[in-house]
Amino acid sequence: MKKSILAAGSLLAVGALALTGCSADGGTGGGSGPATVTFWHGYTEADGDALQQIIDEFNESQDDVEIVAEVRTWDVIDDTLLPALSAGEGPQLVAMPAERMPVYADRGAFTDLTDLYGSSDALGAITPAAVDMVTADGAQFGVPTGFVPLSVFYNKALFAEAGIADFPTTWDEWVAAAEALTVDENGDGTPERYGLALPDHATVANGLWPSLFYGGGGDLVEDGASVIDSPENLATIEYWADAVEQGKISPTGLDGIGADELFSAGQAAMHVGGPWMAGIAEANEIDYGIAAIPAGPEAQASSAIGVGMGITAEASDEQIAGAEAFFEYFFSTDVATEWSLASGWPPLSTEVAADAVSANPVVSSLTEIASTGRPLLPGVVSTIDVITAMDTVTQRSLAGEDPAGLLAEAQTSIDTALQD
């Protein structure tokens, strides 16, 4: 038997639905059926199937709201959301990479959810670092659907062949292992196999180099100002540029897609990536392990890949209430566990115990290292400008240019973007 959403969920949703009369037509009033909430998202693999099952179960559980999913690629969502909202043809609920959400919040595209966070036990149990990535100027404008630190995927067979029993835990050990795993059979200076696929630009979720900067004690932006030009970041770039140049542990000019391809072809023994790498490794019959990015001289930390969903400014009161009730359902303990196990992402709720996801070895491994995750550029609107400036520094530095001058240029570029 279906329930009324009034009996099932959010106190805030209860009030909004009661006040608006639960109209059937998504906000125009006078109807007799459920309010319709159109939901754009870019989950296209197994995680998409899992999300659709949760949506179907939610719709079946009550009579007041129906979530209707429309699957689009993340790039298409980014390109079309604002024009669609301006034309009154956009969704009422949308998911997107978390680092893009502040851009849309700054343009008034999202509904402020701060009150919901204050009244909801389910949302109050979300991992704080995950909430940070959907927060700007002290207000929450979305809820996370995924938050996972980048991790190292490694080829167990190649590790065994090189006699490496334990995964490295420090940068120095990491580089030493990469050197031992690098093979240049004909001695021509171009290895047939690299110890590590280390992209120098367009990295996975733009997070590899921020992770290394964190480990060296640096960062990109703090308190609204650029801090990329720091002694710590200079030391980090010099360390890894030297490891690549001297040890030949990775090719230069590599981007994130190229790094994926090297690892999947068995031409790199290690690669920094996200949960999807498990499927890529399995498809290529690679016996893989998952480990945290080793600790730098100052910290062990990793940029986290994040996805969030927000309620758009196009939503009516009853659509807002329906979307909020869906959030309550999504973060209930059983559903949060279901989503984690099926999607391959670690649990977002602190109410989900680690042993509840032990049946999925990928989720279990990623859950163990979840505490190393940091949101990438939380609350920063000019993320594209910041990442572009960073990529210029890292790519040109690993190609042999002076990183000190490049960092100074990036500092000015980022500060200009942050002030615009």
C-alpha positions as CSV (number, residue, x, y, z in Angstrom):
1,M,0.0,0.0,0.0
2,K,1.3,3.5,-0.9
3,K,1.7,6.1,1.8
4,S,1.1,9.8,1.8
5,I,4.3,11.6,1.7
6,L,2.9,13.5,4.6
7,A,3.4,10.4,6.7
8,A,6.7,9.3,5.3
9,G,9.2,12.1,5.4
10,S,10.5,15.6,5.9
11,L,8.8,18.0,8.3
12,L,9.6,20.8,5.9
13,A,8.1,18.8,3.0
14,V,5.0,18.2,5.1
15,G,4.4,21.8,5.6
16,A,4.9,22.8,2.0
17,L,2.7,20.0,0.7
18,A,0.0,20.8,3.1
19,L,0.0,24.5,2.3
20,T,0.0,24.0,-1.5
21,G,-2.6,21.3,-1.5
22,C,-0.4,18.7,-3.4
23,S,-1.5,19.8,-6.8
24,A,-1.4,17.1,-9.5
25,D,0.2,19.3,-12.2
26,G,3.5,20.1,-10.6
27,G,2.5,23.5,-9.2
28,T,-0.4,25.0,-11.2
29,G,-3.1,23.7,-8.8
30,G,-6.4,22.1,-9.2
31,G,-5.2,18.6,-10.0
32,S,-5.9,15.3,-8.4
33,G,-2.7,13.3,-9.1
34,P,0.8,13.5,-7.9
35,A,3.1,16.5,-8.5
36,T,5.6,15.7,-11.2
37,V,9.3,16.5,-10.5
38,T,11.6,16.3,-13.6
39,F,15.1,15.1,-12.6
40,W,18.1,15.5,-14.9
41,H,21.1,13.4,-14.2
42,G,24.1,11.9,-15.9
43,Y,24.4,8.5,-14.3
44,T,24.6,6.2,-17.3
45,E,26.2,2.9,-16.1
46,A,25.3,0.6,-13.3
47,D,24.8,3.6,-11.0
48,G,22.1,4.9,-13.4
49,D,20.2,1.6,-13.1
50,A,20.5,1.7,-9.3
51,L,19.3,5.3,-9.2
52,Q,16.3,4.5,-11.4
53,Q,15.4,1.6,-9.1
54,I,15.5,3.9,-6.1
55,I,13.3,6.5,-7.9
56,D,10.8,3.8,-8.9
57,E,10.7,2.5,-5.3
58,F,10.1,6.1,-4.0
59,N,7.3,6.7,-6.5
60,E,5.7,3.5,-5.5
61,S,5.9,4.3,-1.8
62,Q,3.6,7.3,-1.9
63,D,1.0,9.2,-3.9
64,D,1.9,12.8,-3.6
65,V,4.9,13.2,-6.0
66,E,6.4,11.4,-9.0
67,I,10.0,11.8,-9.8
68,V,10.6,11.5,-13.6
69,A,14.2,11.0,-14.5
70,E,15.8,12.2,-17.8
71,V,19.3,10.9,-18.4
72,R,21.7,13.3,-20.1
73,T,25.5,13.4,-20.2
74,W,27.1,15.6,-17.6
75,D,28.4,17.9,-20.3
76,V,25.0,18.3,-21.9
77,I,23.5,19.2,-18.5
78,D,26.3,21.8,-18.0
79,D,25.7,23.2,-21.5
80,T,21.9,23.3,-21.4
81,L,20.7,23.9,-17.8
82,L,20.8,27.7,-17.7
83,P,19.2,28.2,-21.2
84,A,16.5,25.6,-20.3
85,L,15.7,27.4,-17.0
86,S,15.6,30.8,-18.6
87,A,13.1,29.4,-21.1
88,G,11.0,27.8,-18.4
89,E,11.7,24.4,-19.8
90,G,14.3,23.1,-17.3
91,P,14.1,20.4,-14.6
92,Q,13.0,21.0,-11.1
93,L,15.7,18.6,-9.8
94,V,19.2,18.2,-11.3
95,A,22.4,16.3,-10.5
96,M,25.8,17.5,-11.6
97,P,29.5,17.4,-10.7
98,A,29.8,19.1,-7.3
99,E,32.5,21.6,-8.4
100,R,30.0,23.1,-10.9
101,M,27.2,23.7,-8.4
102,P,28.6,26.9,-6.9
103,V,28.6,28.4,-10.4
104,Y,24.8,27.8,-10.8
105,A,24.1,28.8,-7.2
106,D,25.8,32.1,-7.8
107,R,23.5,32.7,-10.8
108,G,20.4,32.0,-8.7
109,A,19.6,28.6,-10.3
110,F,19.2,26.6,-7.0
111,T,16.8,26.8,-4.0
112,D,18.5,27.3,-0.7
113,L,18.2,24.1,1.4
114,T,19.7,25.5,4.6
115,D,16.4,25.2,6.5
116,L,16.0,21.6,5.4
117,Y,19.4,20.7,6.7
118,G,18.5,22.2,10.0
119,S,15.3,20.2,10.3
120,S,16.2,16.9,8.8
121,D,17.9,14.1,10.8
122,A,18.7,12.2,7.6
123,L,20.5,15.2,6.0
124,G,22.2,16.0,9.3
125,A,23.9,12.6,9.2
126,I,25.6,13.3,5.9
127,T,29.4,13.3,6.0
128,P,30.4,16.9,6.7
129,A,33.1,17.0,4.0
130,A,30.4,16.0,1.4
131,V,28.1,18.8,2.6
132,D,31.0,21.3,2.2
133,M,31.0,20.6,-1.5
134,V,27.4,21.8,-1.9
135,T,27.8,24.8,0.4
136,A,28.5,28.4,-0.8
137,D,28.6,31.5,1.4
138,G,27.4,29.5,4.3
139,A,24.3,28.2,2.6
140,Q,23.5,24.7,1.4
141,F,22.2,24.7,-2.2
142,G,22.2,20.9,-2.8
143,V,22.6,17.5,-1.4
144,P,25.5,15.1,-2.3
145,T,24.8,11.9,-4.2
146,G,28.5,10.9,-4.3
147,F,31.7,11.8,-2.5
148,V,34.8,9.6,-2.9
149,P,38.5,10.4,-2.6
150,L,40.6,9.6,-5.6
151,S,42.6,6.5,-4.9
152,V,45.4,4.4,-6.5
153,F,44.4,1.4,-8.6
154,Y,47.3,-0.9,-9.0
155,N,48.1,-4.1,-10.9
156,K,48.7,-6.9,-8.4
157,A,50.4,-9.2,-10.8
158,L,53.0,-6.5,-11.8
159,F,53.6,-5.8,-8.1
160,A,54.2,-9.5,-7.4
161,E,56.5,-9.7,-10.5
162,A,58.5,-6.8,-9.1
163,G,58.7,-8.3,-5.6
164,I,56.6,-5.5,-4.0
165,A,54.5,-7.1,-1.2
166,D,53.0,-4.0,0.4
167,F,51.5,-0.9,-1.2
168,P,53.6,2.2,-0.5
169,T,52.4,4.7,2.2
170,T,54.7,7.7,1.5
171,W,55.7,9.6,-1.6
172,D,59.3,8.4,-1.4
173,E,58.1,4.8,-1.2
174,W,55.6,5.4,-4.0
175,V,58.3,6.8,-6.3
176,A,60.6,3.9,-5.4
177,A,57.9,1.4,-6.3
178,A,57.1,3.2,-9.5
179,E,60.8,3.0,-10.5
180,A,60.9,-0.7,-9.7
181,L,57.8,-1.3,-11.8
182,T,59.1,0.7,-14.8
183,V,60.5,-1.4,-17.6
184,D,62.7,-0.2,-20.5
185,E,63.7,-3.4,-22.1
186,N,65.7,-2.0,-25.0
187,G,67.2,0.9,-23.0
188,D,66.1,3.6,-25.5
189,G,64.8,5.8,-22.7
190,T,61.1,5.2,-23.6
191,P,59.8,2.5,-21.2
192,E,57.6,-0.2,-22.6
193,R,55.8,-0.2,-19.2
194,Y,55.5,2.7,-16.7
195,G,55.4,2.4,-13.0
196,L,52.7,5.1,-12.7
197,A,50.4,6.9,-15.1
198,L,50.8,10.5,-13.9
199,P,48.8,12.9,-16.0
200,D,50.0,16.5,-16.0
201,H,46.8,18.1,-17.2
202,A,43.0,17.3,-17.5
203,T,43.4,14.8,-14.8
204,V,40.6,12.6,-13.4
205,A,37.9,14.9,-11.9
206,N,40.7,17.6,-12.0
207,G,41.8,16.2,-8.7
208,L,45.2,14.6,-9.0
209,W,47.4,17.7,-8.6
210,P,45.3,19.2,-5.9
211,S,45.8,15.9,-4.0
212,L,49.5,16.2,-4.4
213,F,49.5,19.8,-3.4
214,Y,47.5,18.9,-0.2
215,G,50.1,16.2,0.6
216,G,52.9,18.8,0.3
217,G,51.1,21.2,2.6
218,G,49.7,23.5,-0.2
219,D,46.4,24.3,-1.7
220,L,44.8,26.3,-4.6
221,V,42.4,28.7,-3.0
222,E,41.9,29.7,0.6
223,D,39.4,32.3,2.0
224,G,38.6,33.5,-1.5
225,A,42.1,34.2,-2.6
226,S,44.7,32.2,-4.7
227,V,47.4,30.4,-2.7
228,I,48.8,28.4,-5.6
229,D,52.1,30.3,-5.6
230,S,53.5,28.9,-2.4
231,P,56.9,27.3,-1.4
232,E,54.9,24.1,-0.6
233,N,53.4,23.9,-4.1
234,L,56.7,24.7,-5.7
235,A,58.4,21.9,-3.8
236,T,55.6,19.5,-4.8
237,I,55.9,20.2,-8.5
238,E,59.7,20.0,-8.4
239,Y,59.5,16.7,-6.6
240,W,57.2,15.0,-9.1
241,A,58.8,16.7,-12.2
242,D,62.2,15.2,-11.0
243,A,60.6,11.8,-10.4
244,V,59.2,11.8,-14.0
245,E,62.4,13.1,-15.6
246,Q,64.9,11.1,-13.7
247,G,63.0,7.9,-13.1
248,K,61.0,7.8,-16.3
249,I,58.1,6.6,-14.1
250,S,55.4,8.2,-16.3
251,P,55.2,9.7,-19.8
252,T,54.8,13.5,-20.0
253,G,51.9,15.2,-21.8
254,L,49.5,12.6,-20.5
255,D,45.9,13.5,-19.7
256,G,43.4,11.6,-17.6
257,I,41.9,9.6,-20.5
258,G,45.4,8.6,-21.6
259,A,46.2,7.5,-18.1
260,D,43.1,5.3,-18.1
261,E,44.2,3.7,-21.4
262,L,47.7,3.0,-20.2
263,F,46.5,1.2,-17.1
264,S,43.8,-0.7,-18.9
265,A,46.4,-1.9,-21.5
266,G,48.8,-3.1,-18.8
267,Q,51.3,-0.4,-19.8
268,A,51.2,1.3,-16.4
269,A,51.3,-0.5,-13.1
270,M,49.5,2.2,-11.1
271,H,46.9,4.8,-11.8
272,V,44.9,7.4,-9.7
273,G,41.2,7.1,-10.4
274,G,37.7,6.7,-9.2
275,P,35.3,3.8,-8.6
276,W,34.7,3.3,-12.3
277,M,38.3,2.0,-12.7
278,A,37.2,-1.2,-11.0
279,G,35.0,-2.0,-14.0
280,I,37.7,-1.0,-16.5
281,A,40.2,-3.2,-14.7
282,E,37.8,-6.2,-14.6
283,A,36.9,-5.7,-18.3
284,N,40.7,-5.9,-19.1
285,E,41.2,-8.9,-16.8
286,I,43.5,-7.0,-14.5
287,D,43.8,-8.3,-10.9
288,Y,43.7,-4.9,-9.2
289,G,44.0,-3.5,-5.7
290,I,42.9,-0.2,-4.3
291,A,44.9,2.0,-2.0
292,A,44.9,5.5,-0.6
293,I,47.1,8.1,-2.3
294,P,50.4,7.9,-0.2
295,A,51.1,10.6,2.3
296,G,53.2,13.5,1.2
297,P,55.7,15.3,3.6
298,E,52.8,17.2,5.2
299,A,49.6,15.3,4.9
300,Q,47.8,12.3,3.5
301,A,44.9,13.8,1.6
302,S,43.0,13.3,-1.6
303,S,40.7,15.5,-3.7
304,A,37.3,13.9,-3.7
305,I,35.1,13.3,-6.7
306,G,31.7,14.7,-5.9
307,V,28.3,14.8,-7.4
308,G,25.4,16.7,-6.0
309,M,21.7,17.3,-6.7
310,G,19.9,20.6,-6.3
311,I,16.3,21.9,-6.6
312,T,16.1,24.5,-9.3
313,A,14.5,27.9,-9.1
314,E,11.9,26.7,-11.5
315,A,10.3,24.4,-9.0
316,S,6.9,25.2,-7.5
317,D,6.3,24.9,-3.8
318,E,4.8,21.4,-4.1
319,Q,7.7,20.3,-6.4
320,I,10.2,21.6,-3.8
321,A,8.4,19.7,-1.1
322,G,8.3,16.6,-3.3
323,A,12.0,16.8,-4.1
324,E,12.8,17.3,-0.4
325,A,10.8,14.3,0.5
326,F,12.9,12.3,-2.1
327,F,16.0,13.5,-0.4
328,E,14.7,12.2,2.9
329,Y,14.0,8.9,1.3
330,F,17.4,8.8,-0.5
331,F,19.3,9.3,2.7
332,S,17.3,6.9,4.8
333,T,19.6,4.2,6.1
334,D,18.4,1.3,4.0
335,V,18.2,3.3,0.8
336,A,21.6,4.9,1.4
337,T,23.1,1.5,1.9
338,E,21.3,0.2,-1.3
339,W,22.7,3.2,-3.3
340,S,26.3,2.7,-2.0
341,L,26.4,-1.1,-2.8
342,A,24.9,-0.7,-6.2
343,S,26.7,2.5,-7.4
344,G,30.1,1.6,-6.0
345,W,30.4,4.9,-4.1
346,P,31.1,4.9,-0.3
347,P,28.2,5.6,2.0
348,L,27.3,9.3,2.4
349,S,25.5,8.9,5.7
350,T,27.3,8.3,9.0
351,E,24.3,6.1,9.9
352,V,25.5,3.4,7.4
353,A,28.1,1.2,9.2
354,A,31.2,0.0,7.3
355,D,30.2,-3.6,7.6
356,A,26.9,-2.9,5.9
357,V,28.7,-2.4,2.6
358,S,31.3,-5.1,3.0
359,A,29.6,-7.2,0.4
360,N,31.0,-4.9,-2.3
361,P,34.8,-5.1,-2.1
362,V,35.3,-1.8,-4.1
363,V,32.9,0.1,-1.8
364,S,34.5,-1.5,1.3
365,S,38.0,-0.5,0.1
366,L,36.9,3.1,-0.7
367,T,35.1,3.4,2.6
368,E,38.3,2.6,4.4
369,I,40.1,5.6,2.8
370,A,37.1,8.0,2.7
371,S,38.5,10.0,5.6
372,T,41.4,11.2,3.3
373,G,38.9,13.0,1.0
374,R,38.7,16.8,0.7
375,P,36.2,18.6,-1.5
376,L,37.7,20.3,-4.6
377,L,37.4,24.1,-4.4
378,P,34.3,24.2,-2.2
379,G,32.2,27.3,-2.8
380,V,34.5,28.6,-5.5
381,V,32.5,29.9,-8.5
382,S,35.5,30.4,-10.9
383,T,36.4,26.7,-10.8
384,I,37.2,26.4,-14.6
385,D,39.6,29.4,-14.4
386,V,41.4,27.9,-11.4
387,I,41.7,24.5,-12.9
388,T,42.9,25.9,-16.2
389,A,45.6,27.9,-14.5
390,M,46.7,24.9,-12.5
391,D,46.8,22.7,-15.6
392,T,49.0,25.2,-17.3
393,V,51.5,25.1,-14.5
394,T,51.7,21.4,-14.1
395,Q,51.8,20.5,-17.8
396,R,54.5,23.1,-18.7
397,S,56.5,22.3,-15.5
398,L,56.7,18.6,-16.3
399,A,57.7,19.5,-19.9
400,G,60.7,21.3,-18.4
401,E,59.7,24.9,-17.9
402,D,60.5,26.8,-14.7
403,P,57.7,26.1,-12.2
404,A,58.4,29.2,-10.1
405,G,57.6,31.6,-12.8
406,L,54.5,29.6,-13.9
407,L,53.2,29.6,-10.3
408,A,53.5,33.3,-10.1
409,E,51.6,33.7,-13.4
410,A,48.9,31.4,-12.2
411,Q,48.6,33.3,-8.9
412,T,47.7,36.5,-10.8
413,S,45.4,34.7,-13.2
414,I,43.4,33.0,-10.5
415,D,43.2,36.1,-8.3
416,T,41.8,38.0,-11.3
417,A,39.2,35.3,-11.9
418,L,38.2,35.2,-8.3
419,Q,37.6,38.9,-8.2
420,D,35.4,39.0,-11.4
